[in-house]
Amino acid sequence: MSDNFWEHVNQYRKLGFDPLRWIPTCSNEVDNHIMKSALADTKRSSIKISPSWFDSFYHIDGKMPELTRRVYSLTNPVVDKEVEVKRALAIFRVHTGAGEYAPLLSESLQNFLKVFSTKVSVSCVSAVLTEHPEAQFGMLDYIELHRGDKVGYMPCVTSATQVTDVTRAPDADVHSNIAMTSAIELLNLLGCGMPSSFRLFPVYDAPSEEILDRIRSNLDVFTSRYNLAMEDYSSLKIGKLFYGTTAMASTTKEMPTRYDQIEQGMEIIVTNKFGGLLALNLYTLGRMDSENIIKYEQNEVSFASISEARDEAIKNLSEPHFALGKIITKYCPDFGAPFDKNAHIMAVHPVGSQGVFALGSLAELANSHLLVNELPVRNEEIARFATKEFLVENATASVNGCHLIVAARDVASLVIEDLKKHNFAPERIGVVAKKGAASVAFAKDISQFVASKAKLARLTTSPATLQ
């Protein structure tokens, strides 16, 4: 078992992708705090990046926006002819040496952005890490709208595969499925629930045409299975393994992102328990070293239960939840109509690999003190064990289907009812305690699920400040 596992790991590494570096942090993304600090120090650039988990364009009656993709070297970008479009989405792949230290990341981004002269606004950006300097790149997907009647919104997102199944071959379908599903999940959360309105623009790469052909075949199978429109812009042509996507979908409803209208007393729901990625990480650690399995068993954590939870996590990560989009849509007003706090969801926010730290992001967007009374975590005892043993940094990192929803109490009750009908496990976890400054207070000790004291210190505040 172990030899086969390491054979796959070595295959990944030869292709320019280290599949194990995400295990301690449960994420291969650039830390949000580091990204924001780096961008704050990036000056005098015509490309303005304001990182967000989505961007939104108007949906024009009978017309589709045009996407123009450009891929550049991150360290030595050459711009022959700039795209004359004012808005874009972005994916950056940066070396860990820069991506884990804000001043170096700022320097790297400044070096990349300074070669552009046309003004461009970027809101939705994904930034992931690589151990290989030659695998770095910056990708801009420019979005151009056509004139016409505005009948709704067309939210757009980017996604890059963060976690995957190391026991499968590098060109297995699970990897592209996870990348595509991750983007679909975000669009569902924004109220896009009709598969026919989705358009996917995969971002992928590999060092050989043989692997690229298998990736293309996997993408065709996935999009055909769910009847999704896809436009293939070819590979990145860098020659290192990569899976990601840009995606867009339309809705004729207002989107549930009215963070500025969140009021004191509104409730915070989580659609499923936090956690989920933990099982995948513990499973991988067990396959890396049988001594870890012995440690699990000594602490009354069976490897069989970890394996079962890991299989569930992979299934969750690679199969879209279109029901989520339909539920969210039900509680959004029609396009152009006002929000009614007694009838509509006020705001949503994804959890994903951020886990409990997504509450910090929500607090910033709402400019509010959040008081969290409950913190439902999958397999609590296993999560405590993994945190205590420093096996992972964040045991609350979550799989698809786990999101935050803010709504008035009566609306929250209705949303919870609907979610339960579709196999979600929603719970009320807290309230908006006060407006005016971003902070999060927990009624329970969350250090049992998060090992990093420094990150916890940035997230938490004393409940006394909310008195």
C-alpha positions in Angstrom: 0.0 0.0 0.0 2.7 2.5 1.0 4.9 1.8 -2.1 2.0 2.5 -4.5 1.1 5.6 -2.6 4.7 7.1 -2.8 4.8 6.1 -6.5 1.9 8.4 -7.1 3.3 11.2 -5.0 6.6 11.0 -6.9 4.6 11.1 -10.2 2.9 14.3 -9.1 6.2 15.9 -8.0 7.8 15.2 -11.4 4.9 16.9 -13.0 5.5 20.1 -10.9 2.8 19.6 -8.3 3.5 18.7 -4.6 0.3 17.0 -3.4 1.4 16.9 0.3 2.3 20.5 1.1 -1.4 21.4 1.9 -1.7 18.8 4.7 -0.7 20.9 7.8 -2.7 24.0 6.7 -5.6 22.2 5.0 -5.1 24.6 2.1 -2.7 25.4 -0.8 -4.1 28.9 -1.1 -2.1 32.1 -0.2 -3.3 33.1 3.3 -5.9 35.9 3.1 -4.1 38.0 5.6 -0.8 37.8 3.7 -2.6 38.5 0.4 -4.2 41.6 1.7 -1.0 42.9 3.3 0.9 42.3 0.1 -1.7 44.1 -2.0 -1.8 47.1 0.4 1.9 47.6 -0.3 1.6 47.3 -4.0 1.5 50.8 -5.4 1.3 52.7 -8.7 -0.2 49.9 -10.7 -2.8 50.3 -13.4 -4.2 46.9 -12.5 -6.2 47.4 -9.2 -6.8 44.2 -7.3 -9.5 44.2 -4.5 -9.6 40.5 -3.5 -13.1 39.0 -3.3 -14.6 35.5 -3.5 -16.7 36.6 -6.6 -17.2 39.3 -9.1 -20.5 40.2 -10.7 -21.6 41.6 -14.1 -25.0 42.4 -15.5 -26.8 39.7 -17.4 -27.8 41.3 -20.7 -30.9 40.0 -22.4 -30.0 37.6 -25.2 -26.3 38.3 -25.0 -23.3 36.6 -23.4 -20.1 38.4 -22.3 -16.9 37.7 -24.1 -13.9 36.2 -22.2 -10.3 36.9 -23.3 -7.6 34.9 -21.6 -4.0 35.9 -21.2 -1.4 33.9 -19.3 2.0 35.4 -18.3 5.2 34.5 -16.6 4.9 35.8 -13.1 8.6 36.6 -12.8 9.2 38.0 -16.3 5.9 39.1 -17.8 6.0 40.2 -21.4 3.0 42.2 -22.7 3.0 42.5 -26.5 -0.5 43.9 -26.9 -2.8 44.7 -24.0 -6.4 43.8 -23.9 -8.6 46.9 -24.0 -11.1 45.7 -21.4 -11.6 47.3 -18.0 -12.4 44.3 -15.8 -10.9 40.9 -15.3 -10.7 37.8 -13.1 -7.3 36.5 -12.0 -5.4 33.4 -10.9 -1.9 33.6 -9.6 0.4 30.7 -8.9 3.3 31.9 -6.7 6.3 30.2 -5.2 6.0 29.4 -1.5 9.0 31.5 -0.7 7.1 34.6 -1.7 3.5 33.5 -1.0 4.1 32.8 2.7 5.7 36.2 3.4 3.8 39.4 2.6 6.8 41.7 1.7 8.1 39.2 -0.8 4.6 38.6 -2.2 4.1 42.3 -2.6 7.4 42.6 -4.5 6.5 39.7 -6.7 3.1 41.1 -7.6 4.5 44.6 -8.1 7.0 43.2 -10.5 4.2 41.5 -12.4 1.7 44.4 -12.4 4.1 47.2 -13.3 4.4 46.1 -17.0 0.7 46.8 -17.7 -0.5 50.3 -18.7 -4.2 49.8 -19.4 -6.4 50.3 -16.3 -8.1 47.1 -15.2 -10.2 46.3 -12.1 -9.8 42.8 -10.6 -12.1 41.7 -7.8 -12.2 37.9 -8.0 -8.8 36.5 -7.6 -7.4 33.0 -6.6 -3.8 32.8 -5.4 -2.2 29.4 -4.9 1.2 28.2 -3.9 3.8 26.0 -5.7 7.2 24.5 -4.6 8.5 25.0 -8.2 9.6 28.5 -9.3 9.2 27.6 -13.0 5.5 26.7 -12.3 4.6 30.3 -11.4 2.2 32.2 -13.6 -0.3 35.1 -13.6 -3.6 34.6 -15.6 -6.1 37.3 -16.4 -9.5 36.5 -17.8 -10.9 39.8 -19.2 -14.7 40.0 -19.3 -16.3 42.3 -21.9 -20.1 43.0 -21.8 -22.3 43.9 -24.7 -24.9 46.7 -24.5 -28.5 45.8 -24.1 -31.3 45.4 -21.6 -30.2 44.4 -18.1 -32.4 41.4 -16.9 -30.3 40.1 -14.0 -26.7 39.4 -12.9 -23.9 37.2 -14.1 -21.6 36.4 -11.2 -18.2 35.1 -12.1 -15.7 33.1 -10.0 -12.3 31.4 -10.3 -11.1 28.2 -8.6 -7.9 26.3 -8.4 -7.8 22.7 -7.0 -6.6 22.9 -3.4 -7.0 19.3 -2.2 -7.3 16.1 -4.2 -7.0 12.3 -4.1 -3.3 11.5 -4.0 -4.1 7.8 -4.4 -5.3 8.4 -7.9 -3.1 9.1 -11.0 -2.2 12.7 -11.8 -4.5 12.6 -14.9 -7.5 11.0 -13.0 -10.9 12.7 -13.5 -11.3 13.5 -9.8 -8.8 16.4 -10.0 -10.6 18.3 -12.8 -14.0 17.4 -11.2 -12.9 19.0 -7.9 -11.8 22.2 -9.7 -15.0 22.5 -11.7 -17.2 21.6 -8.7 -15.6 24.2 -6.5 -16.5 27.0 -8.9 -20.0 25.7 -9.4 -20.4 25.6 -5.6 -19.7 29.3 -5.3 -22.1 30.2 -8.1 -24.8 28.1 -6.4 -24.2 30.0 -3.2 -24.9 33.2 -5.1 -28.3 32.0 -6.2 -27.5 30.4 -9.6 -29.3 27.0 -9.5 -30.0 26.3 -13.2 -27.2 24.2 -14.9 -28.3 25.5 -18.3 -27.0 29.0 -17.3 -23.5 27.9 -16.4 -20.4 28.5 -18.5 -17.1 26.9 -17.6 -13.7 28.0 -18.8 -11.2 25.3 -17.5 -7.7 26.3 -16.6 -5.4 23.3 -16.8 -1.8 22.3 -17.7 0.5 19.3 -17.9 3.9 18.5 -19.4 2.8 16.1 -22.1 0.1 16.0 -24.7 -0.9 12.5 -23.5 -1.9 13.8 -20.1 -3.5 16.9 -21.6 -5.7 14.8 -23.8 -6.9 12.8 -20.8 -7.6 16.0 -18.9 -9.7 17.3 -21.9 -11.6 14.0 -22.0 -12.3 14.2 -18.3 -13.6 17.7 -18.7 -15.9 16.6 -21.5 -17.3 13.8 -19.4 -18.0 16.0 -16.4 -19.7 18.8 -18.4 -21.8 16.3 -20.4 -22.9 14.6 -17.2 -24.4 17.8 -15.8 -25.3 19.4 -19.2 -22.9 22.3 -18.6 -21.6 24.6 -21.3 -17.8 24.6 -21.5 -15.3 26.7 -23.6 -11.8 25.2 -23.8 -9.1 27.8 -24.1 -6.4 25.2 -24.4 -3.7 24.5 -21.7 -1.6 27.1 -19.9 1.4 25.9 -21.9 3.7 26.2 -18.9 4.3 22.5 -18.7 3.5 21.9 -15.0 0.4 20.1 -13.7 -2.4 22.4 -12.8 -6.2 22.2 -12.4 -8.6 25.2 -12.1 -11.4 27.0 -13.8 -13.2 30.3 -14.4 -16.9 30.0 -14.3 -20.0 32.2 -14.7 -23.8 31.7 -14.5 -26.8 34.0 -14.7 -29.6 34.8 -12.3 -32.7 37.0 -12.7 -32.7 37.6 -8.9 -30.9 40.0 -6.7 -27.8 38.4 -5.2 -27.6 37.6 -1.5 -24.5 39.8 -0.9 -26.0 42.8 0.9 -23.3 42.9 3.5 -23.9 46.6 4.1 -27.6 45.9 5.0 -26.8 43.3 7.7 -28.4 44.5 10.9 -27.8 43.9 14.6 -29.7 40.8 15.8 -29.7 38.9 12.5 -28.8 35.3 12.8 -25.8 33.4 11.4 -26.5 29.9 10.0 -23.9 27.3 8.9 -25.4 25.0 6.2 -23.4 22.0 7.3 -20.9 21.3 10.1 -17.4 22.7 9.9 -14.6 20.3 9.1 -14.5 17.5 6.4 -11.1 18.2 5.0 -9.6 16.8 8.2 -10.5 13.2 7.3 -8.7 13.6 3.9 -5.6 14.9 5.6 -5.5 12.3 8.3 -6.0 9.6 5.7 -3.1 10.9 3.6 -0.9 11.1 6.7 -1.7 7.5 7.4 -0.8 6.4 3.9 2.5 8.4 4.2 3.6 6.6 7.4 2.0 3.5 9.1 3.2 4.9 12.4 0.5 7.5 12.1 -2.2 4.8 11.8 -0.8 3.2 15.0 -1.1 6.7 16.7 -4.7 7.0 15.6 -5.6 3.6 16.9 -3.9 4.3 20.2 -6.1 7.3 20.6 -9.3 5.3 19.7 -9.5 6.8 16.2 -9.9 3.9 13.8 -8.3 4.2 10.4 -11.4 2.6 8.9 -13.6 5.4 10.1 -11.1 8.0 8.7 -11.1 6.2 5.3 -14.9 6.2 5.2 -15.0 10.0 6.1 -12.3 10.6 3.5 -14.3 8.9 0.8 -17.3 11.0 1.7 -15.2 14.2 1.5 -13.9 13.3 -2.0 -17.4 12.6 -3.2 -18.6 15.9 -1.7 -15.8 17.9 -3.3 -16.4 16.5 -6.8 -20.2 16.5 -7.2 -22.1 19.8 -7.6 -24.9 20.8 -5.2 -27.4 22.5 -7.6 -30.1 22.2 -4.9 -28.2 24.8 -2.9 -28.6 27.3 -5.7 -32.3 26.7 -5.9 -32.8 27.2 -2.2 -30.8 30.4 -2.1 -32.7 31.7 -5.2 -36.0 31.1 -3.4 -35.1 33.7 -0.7 -33.8 36.4 -3.1 -36.0 39.3 -4.5 -36.5 39.6 -8.3 -33.9 41.6 -10.1 -34.4 45.3 -9.4 -36.7 44.7 -6.5 -35.8 45.9 -2.9 -34.6 43.5 -0.2 -37.1 42.7 2.6 -35.3 41.5 5.7 -38.4 39.6 6.7 -38.5 37.6 3.5 -35.0 37.4 2.1 -31.5 36.1 2.9 -29.4 39.2 3.5 -25.9 37.7 2.9 -24.0 34.5 2.2 -20.3 33.6 2.5 -18.4 30.4 1.6 -16.5 28.5 4.3 -14.2 26.2 2.3 -10.7 25.6 3.5 -10.8 28.8 5.6 -13.1 26.9 8.0 -13.8 29.1 11.1 -11.8 31.9 9.7 -14.5 32.5 7.1 -16.4 34.2 10.0 -13.6 36.8 10.2 -14.1 37.5 6.5 -17.8 37.8 7.0 -17.3 40.2 9.9 -15.1 42.4 7.8 -17.6 42.5 4.9 -20.5 43.3 7.3 -18.4 45.6 9.5 -19.9 43.9 12.5 -19.1 42.1 15.7 -20.2 38.5 15.4 -21.0 36.5 18.5 -20.7 32.8 17.8 -22.5 30.6 20.4 -22.1 27.2 18.7 -19.4 25.7 16.6 -20.6 22.4 15.1 -17.6 20.4 13.9 -17.7 17.0 12.1 -16.1 14.2 14.2 -15.3 16.5 17.1 -13.2 14.1 19.1 -11.0 13.3 16.0 -10.7 17.1 15.4 -9.6 17.7 18.9 -7.0 14.9 18.7 -5.6 16.1 15.4 -5.3 19.6 16.7 -3.7 18.5 20.0 -1.1 16.4 18.1 -0.4 19.3 15.7 -1.3 17.0 12.8 -3.2 19.9 11.1 -3.4 23.6 11.7 -7.1 24.1 11.1 -9.4 21.2 11.8 -12.5 23.3 10.8 -11.4 23.5 7.1 -14.5 22.4 5.3 -15.8 20.6 2.2 -18.5 21.8 -0.2 -21.9 22.4 1.2 -20.6 24.3 4.2 -21.5 28.0 4.0 -22.5 30.9 6.2 -25.9 32.6 5.7 -27.1 35.7 7.5 -30.8 36.4 7.8 -33.5 37.6 10.2 -34.8 34.9 12.6 -38.0 34.0 10.8 -36.3 33.8 7.4 -33.5 31.7 9.0 -36.0 29.2 10.2 -37.5 28.7 6.7 -34.0 28.4 5.1 -33.0 25.8 7.7 -36.2 23.8 6.9 -35.5 23.8 3.2 -31.8 22.9 3.6 -32.7 19.9 5.7 -35.0 18.6 2.9 -31.9 18.4 0.7 -29.6 16.5 3.0 -27.8 19.5 4.5 -27.4 19.7 8.3 -27.9 23.5 9.0 -27.5 25.0 12.5 -27.9 28.4 14.0 -24.4 29.3 15.3 -24.6 32.9 16.4 -25.8 36.5 15.9 -24.7 39.8 14.6 -24.1 41.4 18.0 -23.1 44.9 17.1 -22.4 47.1 14.0 -19.5 49.3 13.6 -16.3 47.3 13.7 -15.2 43.8 12.4 -14.5 41.2 15.1 -15.6 37.7 16.1 -16.2 36.4 19.6 -16.7 32.8 20.5 -18.7 31.5 23.5 -16.6 28.3 23.4 -12.9 27.6 23.3 -12.0 27.1 19.6 -8.3 26.6 20.2 -9.2 22.9 20.5 -9.8 23.0 16.7 -7.2 25.5 15.6 -3.5 25.0 16.4 -2.2 28.4 15.3 -2.3 30.9 18.2 -1.3 33.8 16.0 -4.1 33.3 13.6 -6.6 32.8 16.4 -5.4 36.1 17.9 -6.2 37.9 14.7 -9.6 36.4 14.5 -11.0 36.5 18.1 -11.8 39.2 20.5 -13.0 39.1 24.1 -16.8 38.6 24.5 -16.6 41.4 27.1 -16.1 43.9 24.3 -19.6 43.1 23.1 -21.3 44.0 26.4 
